[in-house]
Amino acid sequence: MSENSKGTAPVADAPALSVRKTSVSFGKFKALDAVDLQVIPGEMVALIGASGSGKSTLLRAVDGLQVADAGSGRIEIFGRKLQRNGRLAKGLRYRRRDVGFIFQSFNLVGRLSLFNNVLIGCLGRIRTWRGIFGIFPPEDKVSAMAALERVGVAEFAGRRTSNLSGGQMQRAAIARALVQRARMVLADEPIASLDPVSARKVMELLQELNERDGLTVVVSLHQVDYAMRYCQRVVALKEGKIIYDGPAKDLNRETLIKIYGEEYEDAFWSAEAAE
């Protein structure tokens, strides 16, 4: 059966992401509460909100890492159903090939070299036996080195990932998404554990992927000033609900207080940016 006949091929002119009436609960705690969100191809969208607002849960649900509540909503990526009514779609491996996920904790294998970690991005496109035995086509190896070069860490290709800095590892995670040939990147607080210089480099890379390569980027951030600097659209969550969805330039003091409370300045990296 071909991929198209299984309904896993992208649908022309479809939204990059469509989330409809989706809820996720952990016991009595509702992390997402009937969330609706649509992202068009080529957008760069920031998710903001206090800790526990639902940002990470939303991204994990979009990538199929978190199943929605039974009977809850529908999530589609480029027109392909990812989950519906609390059930993941069949052929999830193929449906996720267009989505690169960048984790706060990097999600790299520390004992492997940086080069081999980036090659992992090819697994969704090669035969299973090749992945098991680590036999990658020559063209994928060339792509991996080119991706490492692009993100500025090619000189560390042979080094064990566990011996690298957080900024270097996060750039490698971006390189992995490039090798994967992702059409959309989901980044879950990718700069939370980085120093300001490394954080800026990571955000600049994500912005470059969006503007130069046309990738759709959805990135959750604690730093409101970074959200406003790098993203044109901001979606804010509070207690599992979207309470703001609009241009970053329209975020004002009143809206930020609604999102974070009176101590909204704590959501900025620098005090000057909050003024």
C-alpha angles and dihedrals in degrees: 000000000000123000091246092054090053089057094242099118118103116264116235115247092006121139114266087234133013121181117179128188092328122170131181123190133188104198106305093341114098107209093178122026116198094312121192119193135157126187122187122217113277098024124130108210129183122210112207136175141113122294109288094024093120104260098126093040090054093051092046091050091050090054094045093248090117124042117220123235116286110277091012125138136291132270122198131181116202088341095308119119112243098173138349133186091358096308128109117234121250116257091035092159090062095041091054096051092095093053124079116196120206113194130206088233091049093236093225126143105251097204093053125080120258088249093056092046090056091048088060086076088073095060095095091058104043133069115278094242091056090054093048093053096035093241106150125180114255092245090059091052089052090049091050093054091045090052092049089049092050094053092045103248103096091117089066095050094117097042123104108259092229088066095058132091123256092253092052092049093049091051088051089054088055089049089053090056089051092052089048087058089229118186093199131034123205111196118190108204091316094176100040094105097036133096116248094261094051090042091055092050091051093049091047090053092051090048090050092051088053099045101033102031099030094234118160109238127195112181129177115215139180091197108081093189090058091048091053094044099049106025129059093200127048128193115193125199129197125179091347096308132103108243099168132029116166149085116334090227090062095061106115137173094270093052093045091052088052089053101040107012128238092319092062090133088077088069091066124083092222131029091228092060092057093058 
